[in-house]
Amino acid sequence: MKPARTNFATRLFCFLLLACFYLSGSSAEPLSGETEHFWYRLAPAEGPYIDSQRDSKAFGFRDGEIYLSYDNAQTWSQVTDFENAENIRFSCFLENGNIVFATLNRIYLSTDNLKSYREITVQDRDGSDYHPHTPKNPEKPGSYFYSLDGVHTHQVEGREMMIWGNYCNVRHGAVPVNIYYSTDQGETIKIAYSFGKNSAFQEKGVAPDEYLGADDNQIVCRHIHSVSYNPAENAFYACTGDLDRKNGHGLECHWLKGIYDKTADSWEWTVQVSSDANSRFKSGGINFVDGKAYWVADANGPNTIRETYDRGVFRCDPADIANKQKHTQIFPAKYEIAVMTIEDNFIVIPEYGNANPCDCGILFSPDLGKTWGQYDLKELGDRSGVRVNPRNSDGWFRMGLREKWMNRAEVLFLKPKPLQQ
């Protein structure tokens, strides 16, 4: 167990630094504003990076420390040493108060509100220990646990399950692509599904028998965009990217359906559809509302001058996911989008800044897609939002802003305005 450090001198220094900041006359108020549909504000730049939230709790990090707040990141009640804090890429609150957080290739659990934490060894599909590979370049260990989506817990047959997939092989080096899960509040973390060995994403100079990925699976992808749960079917769905590379790797954009047997603690996964990059099946942001599947299209890749991109926000019955004729487009997005969170009929979709000419674009619907607002928060700069957490106890969604898609930038909070009667 790693104990917290109580460093009075460090706390006093930080207090005096902030006091000088305020007395200097500089404004500590973070940038904020409003649109027709919502208020928005940036997290304070001088505070910890707020990586996730649940109810009134928030988890943050900076400067070799991890932080826990009980009042929606207004104050930080627990501060604990964590040397590799700047490499944290994932965190999640469980309903019993446990906190799971991960760096690029290590994952940890705190069961006592960050007073201490311990490293968790992931279990492979056969029950054996699953260890990250030893990278040839120590500076590029691969991103084992980072996710694009911001909802990782679901109520499954009367108990909470945590599940997510890694968005990887973009930066930080080659890494296997997995879906992870826990049924015991993070005490045990296991692999639900492992993709095969994609030779397009391996360390340089390694032989094929050293490739990363599952030996027993021919299905390959670059990374996972979204994993979600449909309680109406008691089934899980995952979608992946990125292309058809035309060089022996095959299609990389898939929708998978997973059925979990809690008695046997086992999974059965089937591929629902596979496609190339110019397809609504290159997608993300899977959500289920009243038994319907909702998702956003990340379609891009090569196309001809007569070929349009198959983009937008879509809805259908889960049984019709593979049948485009039975899809309803509820928003005709012009550019690719990869992230969406739906809560209580509010739809929040950050736009993908690398492709979209806007600066910091937000699509928002207050009524499950009947009406929409499309906003460009230009004062925030060229940003893309990812990992949209559901609203906290004060009613604010949280999203991480990225510069150039992968570079961590600010944290944005967004609060829906009351619906007009």
N, C-alpha and C positions, 0 to 999 in steps of 0.2 A: 504494500500500500504506500502511496505517496502522500505524506502529510502536507498540510498547508503551512506556509511560512508567514509568521507575523513579523513584519519588518517595519518597526515604528519609524525609523529614519526615512525609509522610502516613502511611506504614507505622508509623513510630514513634509517632505520635499515636494510631493505632488500637490499637496494642499496649498503650500506657499506659492507654487508656480501658478496654480489656478487663481489664487488671490491676486497675484501681480497682474495676471491677464485681465481680470475684471477691473482692477483699479486703474489700469492703463487707459481705460475708456474704450477698448475694443469691444465690439458686440459679440456676445457669445451665442446669440440667437441663430440657430441653423436656418438655412433657406427654406421658405415655405410658400404655399400658394393654394389656389383652389381653381377648380373647373366647374362646369355645370353639374357634374355628377359626383365629385369627391374633393376633399381637402387632401393636401399632401405636404410632407415635410421631410427634410433630410435628418438623419441622426446627427448629433453633435460631433463635429470633427475631432474634438479633443478627447472624446470618450472612447471606450473599448469598441472594437468592431462587433456589432450585434449580429451574430451568426444564425440565431434561431429564436423562436418564441413559442410559448404555449400558455393560454390563459393569462395570468399576470406575470409569468416568469419569462426571463430572457437569459440567453447564454452569450457571453462575449469573450474576446481575447485581445491582447496586445502585449508587446514588450516582455515576453517570457512569462506571462501570467494568463490565467483563465478566470472569468468573472461570472457570478450569478446574481441576478436581480429578481426581487419579488414584486416590484412595482412598475413593471413595463419599462425597464431600463432607465427609470428616473434616478435611482440610486443603485449601488452595487454592494450587496450585503456580504458576499463572500468573494475573496480574492485568494487564489492559490497559485503557487509556482507551477509553471509548465514550460520547460525550456524551449520546446519546439512549437510554441503557440502560433507563430507567423505562418506555419505550414498547415494549420487546421483547415480542412476542406469540407467537413461534414459535421453536423450535430443534430440531435433529436431528443426531445423530451418525451418520456414515457408517462403513462397516466398515474403510476405510483410514485412519480417524482424522480425516478432514475434518469440519468443523462448519459447518452451515448455520444461520443465525439471522436473524430478521426483526423489524422494527418494524411499525407499522401499514401502511406503504406502501413500505417499502424492504427489500430482502433482501440478505444478505451471506454470504460464504464465507471461512473460514479454513482454510488447508492446512498450517499450521505450529503447531498446538496453541495458537492464539490469540495467538501472538507478533505477528501482523499479520492483517489481514482486508481484503477488498475488496468493493465493491458489485457485485452481479450484475444485469445487465439481462436480464429475462425475454424469451424468444422467443415470439412469437405462433404460432398454428397454421400460418401461411403462411411462417414463418421470419423475419419482420420483427421489429424491436425492439418490445417491449410496454412502454409507460410508464404509470405511474399517472396518473390524471386530475389536473388542477389544481383543488382544491376551491374553491368559492365562499367557504366558511368555512374558513380554514386550521386551525382547531381541530378540524375534523371531516373528515379526509382519507379516511375509510373504512378498514375492516379487510380488507386484501388477502390476508393470509397466516395469520391465526389459525385454529386447528383445535380441534374438540372431542375428537377421538380422539387416542390417544397412541402409535400404532404407524404409522410412516410408511415403513418400509423392508421390502422383500420380496426373496427370491431368485427371480428370473424367468429361466428358461432359462439357468442357470449364472452369472448376474451379479446384483448387487444393483441394485434400482430403488427410488428414493424417490418417493412419490406421496401427495398429500393435496389436500383441498379447503377453501376458506375458509368459516368460519362468520361471517357478516357481516350487515349491515343490522339490527342490534339496537342497537348504540351506535356512536359514532364517525363517523356519516354514511353516505351512500349509496355503494355500491361494486359493481362487476361481480362476478359469481359464476363462479369458474373451478376447474378441476381442474389442478393443477400436477404435473410429474414431472421426474426427472433420471435418466439412465442412466450418467452418468460422474462419480459421486461428488460431485455438486453443482457441478461446473465449469460446466455448462450447465443452466439451468432453463427448461423450456418449458411451454406450455399444452397439455394433452391434450384439454380440452373447455371450451367457453364457453357459458353459458346466455344466453338472449335478454334483451330489454329489458323488465323488469317495471316498469310505470309506477307501481306502489305504492311503489317504493323508488328514488326519484330525488331529486336536490337540488331544493329549492324554487325555483320560478320558471323552470326550464329548459324549453326547447321540446322537443317530442318528437324532433326530429332531433338533439338533444344528449343524449338518454338514454344511460345507461351500459348496456353489454351487447352481445352479438353481434348484428350486423345480419342474419345468415343463419340464425337459429334462433328458432323460435316457442315452444320449450319454455322456461318460466320457473320460477323458484323464488325463495325469499327467501335461502336459504343452504344449504350442504352440511353434513350431519350426520356422514357417515362415508364413507371410501373404503378398500376392502380388496382382497385378491388371493386367488383360489382356484387353487392350483397344479394341482389335479386337472383343471381345464378350461383352464388357462393363460389365465384371464380375470379381469378386474377388475370390481368392483361398487361403485356409489355410491348413496347414498340422500340425499334432500333434504327440506326443509320449506319452506312452513309450513302453508298453508291453501288453501281455494278461496274467494277473496274476492268472488265473485259480481258482479264489476264489470268484467268483460272481460279479466281476467288469466288466468283458467282455473286448472286444478289446479296446485298447486305442490309436492305431495308425490310424488316419483318414485323408482323404482329403475331405474338404468341399468346396462347391461352393456357393458364395453369390451374389445375385442380389440386388442392391440398387435402391429404388424408391425415387428419390430426391423430387418429388412433395409431397409425403406422408411422407418423411423422415422415411422410413421403410425398413426392410430387409427381404429377403426370402433366407434361407440357406438350402442346400440339401447335404447329405453325398454321395460323389462320390464312395468311396471305404473305407473299413476298413480292417485292417490286424493285425497280430501279429508282433513281433519284428524282426524276420528274414525275412524281406521283403523290397524291394525298396520303399514300401509305408510308411515305417518308414523313413521319409525323411526330407529334409530341403532345404533352398536356392532356393525357387521357383522364377523363372524369366520368363518373356515372351518377346520373340524377334520375330518380324514379324509373330505374331499369334501363334508361337510354344511355348510350355511349356518346360522349362529346370529345372532340379532339381538334387540334390545329394542324395545318399542313405546312411542312417544312420543305416543300418541293423545290428543287433547284437542279443543278447539273446540266449536262449538255442538252441542247434542243435545237431544232431547225428553225428557220425564219418563219415557217408556217405553224409552228408548234407553240401553244401557249402553256404556261405553267399551271399545274393542277393545284391551286391554292385556295385557302379559305378556312373558315371554322365550320365543322361538320357535326351532324348528329344522325344517329340511326339506332335501330335495335341491334344488340350485340350479335344476334344470329346473322345479320346482314352486313357485317363489317367488310367482308370480301366482295360484296356486290355493290358497285358504285351506283347502279340504277336505283337503289333504295336508300341512298344517302340524301339528307337535306342539308344544303349549304345555308347556314344561318348568318354568315358574314362573308362577303367576297373580298378577302384580303388580296391586295395587289402584290405584296412581298411575302417572303417566307417568314413564318413564325414557329416557335418551337416550345413555348412554355404557356401554360394556362392553369389557373386555379379557380374553382367554382365553390362558393359557399353561400348557402341560403339564397340562391338565385342570382347572387352577384357574380359576374364573370370578370376576372382581371387577367389581361393578356399583355405582357410587355412585348414590344416589337423588337425585332432583331436589328440592332443598329448597323452591323456590318453591311447589310443588304439594303436597308431602308434609308432613303435620303434624309429622313427626319433626324433630329438629335436624340431625344429620349422619348420614344413613342409609347403610348399606353392606349390599348383598346379596352373599353369598359362597357358592360351592360348591367343595368340594375334589375333586369327582369328575364333572365335566362335566355337572352338573345332576341327578344322581341324588338327592343330598341337598343341603339348603340351610341356611344360617344367615342370619337377618335381624337387624341390629344398629343401634341408635341411639346413636352416640357423643356423648351430650348435652354432655359437658364441652367439646367443641370449638365449641359454639355453632351458630347457624343457618348451615349451610354446604352447598354442593353440590360434589361432586367432578367434575373433568374431566381429560382428557389423562392417562390412566393408562398410564404406561410399564411395559414388562415388567421383571421382577426384575433387580436389579443383581447383582454377583458375591457379595454377602453375602446374597442371597435376598429383598430388599425390593422390592415394587412401590412406585412413586412416583406420586402424583396431586396435581394442583393443586386447592386448595379455593377456592371462590368464595363471596362474600357477595352475595346478590341476583343470583346466577347469572353476572354479568359482572364483578363487582368482585374484583380479585385479593386473596386473603387469604393463608392459610398454605399450607405444603406438608406433606402427610401421607404417611408411609411405612407400609406394611403387609406383614407377613411371615407366610406360611402356617405353621401348626404341622404337624409330621409327622403323617401319617395313622396312625390307630390300626389295628393289625393284628388 
